Amino acid sequence: MIKIIKISLVSFLFCVLGIAIHAQEKVNWMDMDDALELAETENKKIFIDLYTDWCSWCKKMDMYTFQKPDIAAYLNQNFIPVKFNAEERTEIEYQNQAFKYVQYGRRGYHQLAAELSKSLGKLSFPTIIFLDENQNVIQPIPGYQDPKSFEVIMHFIGEDHFKSRPFKAYSASFKGNYN
C-alpha cells in the first residue's frame, strides 16, 4: 500500500512539474540582425512580429496570442521568431542592402519594416510576416490575430501547406487547440 502511495505521489509530482514547465514556454524572440545571421546556418523560416511600442493591438497580441504555451513552442520549434519594432533606429542589412530609420512627421519608420510589408501597400500594426528559408517574404498579414486564427496561419506556413493548397481549404479542415 505504501509503495502504491509513493508511486502515485511521484507520478503526481512529475505531472505537476511537466505542466509547470510547459506553462512556462515562452517565445524565444530574437532581434532582426541576430535572426538573419542565424538563418544563414539553420534551414528555418523566420517569423516576424512587426509592432510599435504605442500599438495597443500589438500588446494585446503579445498578451493573448504569443503567451499561449503551444503557440510559443510551435514558433520556437519551426521558425526563428523575431520581434521587430517598426520604429527601430538601428541600421539593418537585409539581402545585401542597408535599411535605416526614416523620420516621418512626429514619428518615423524603419525602411525594412516598409520593405517587408510593401505588398500590403502600407504599414499597419501589428503585422506578422513570414520569410522562407532563403529570407524571402512568403506573406505579410496585417492586424491582430487571436490564438485560433494565428494557430491556423502558423501551421499553414510552418508546414508548407501554402505551397500546395489555398488557405481557405486548409483552414476549413484544420483541427487545432482553439477550435
N, C-alpha and C positions, 0 to 999 in steps of 0.2 A: 504493500500500500504506500509506504514512504517513497519507494522507488518511482511509482506512478506519479506521485505528487511532485517529486523532483523533476522528472521528465516533463511534466505539464508546465511547471514553473519555468524551466529553461526554455521550452518551446514558446511560451508566452513572452518571455523577455526577448527572444530573437525576433518574434513578430513585431513587438513594440519598437525595438531597435531598427528593424527594417523599415517600418512605417516612418519613423523619425528621420532616418537617413533619406528616404525617398521624398519626404515632405520638404527637406532642406535643399532639394535640387534647384539650382539657380542657373540662369543662362550665363555662360562664360563669355561675357561681352568683351570685345577687343576694339581698339581704335582702328581706323581705316588703314593707316600705314602698316601696322603690325599684321593685320589680316591679309593685305596684299602681299606682304613678304612671306607669310605662312602659306598662302595659296600657291606660291611658286614651288613648294616642296611637297605639299599634300594635294591629292586629287579630290578636292571637295568644292562644292558650290559655296558661294558667300551669300549670307542673308544680311541685309542692311535694314536697320530700323532708322529711318530718316526722321528726325524730330527737331524741335526747338525747345528751349527752356521755358518759354511762355505759353506753349501749346497745352491746353487742358486735356484735349483728346489724347495727346501723346502720353500724358501722365496716367490717364485712365487705362490706356492700353498696357502701360508698364504694370499697373496695379492689378488689372483683372485678366489679362491675357498672358503676358510673359511670366507671371508669377506661378502659373499652373505647372506643377512638377513634371507632368507628362509632356507638356509643350517644351519646357526647358530642356528636358532630357533628349527629346527628338531633335531640337535645334542643335544642341551640343554634339550629338552623335552624327548628324547628317550634313551640317553646314559649319562654316566659320561665321559665327554671329558677330555682327558689327553694330555698335551704337554710334551713329554719325549725326552730330549736331549740324544742321544746315547753315548755322551761323558761325561755324568753326573758323578760326582766324589763321590757322597754320597752313602752309603750302603742302599740298599732297600731290605726289606723282602717280598718275594712273595711265596705263598704256602709253608710256613714254611721253607723256605730256604733263606739264605742271599746271595745277589748278590752285587758284588763290581765292581769298575773301574779296568780295566786291562791296564797297559801301553803296547803299541804295536808300536814299531818304534817311530816316532816323535809324534804321537798322541796316542790314545788308544780307548777303547770302554768299555761300561758298559756291564757286563755279562748278565744282564736282557734283554738288547736290543737283544743280540745274542740268548738268550733263547726263547724270544717271536717270533723271526723271523727265528728260526732254520729250519723250514720246507722249507724255501727258499734256504737253503744251504749256504747263505752268507748274510752279512749285506749290505743293499743299502739304499740310502736316496733320497727322502723321502720314507717311508714305512708306510702304515696305517695298524693298527692291531685292530681286534675286539675280545673282550673277552666276553664270555657268563656271565650269572648271577652268575655263580659259579667261575668266574675268569679263566676259561679255554679258550685257544686260539680257536677261531672259524676259523679265516683266516687272515694271513698277506698278504697284497697286495703291492708289490713294485712299485715305480715310481710315477711320477706326475699324478694327477687326476684333469682334468678340471672340472668345475661345472657340466656339463652334465653327465660325466662319474661318478663322485662322488655321484651325486644325486641318480642315479640308484642303486649304491652299498649300500649306507646308508639305503635306503628303503628296499632293498633285505634282508639285515642283520637285520635292526631295526624291521621289521615286521615279522621276522622268516620265510620268503619265502625260505630261504636256506635249511630249514628242509624238504621241500616237492617238490621243483621244481629246475631244473637246471637253472643256472644263464642265460644262453643263451636264454632259453624260456621266462624267466621272463623279461629280458631286451628288448626282441622283442615286448612285449606287454605293456611295461611301458610308461605311459604318464606323463611327468614331466614338470617342468617350463622351461627347456632348450632344448626341442625337436625342 
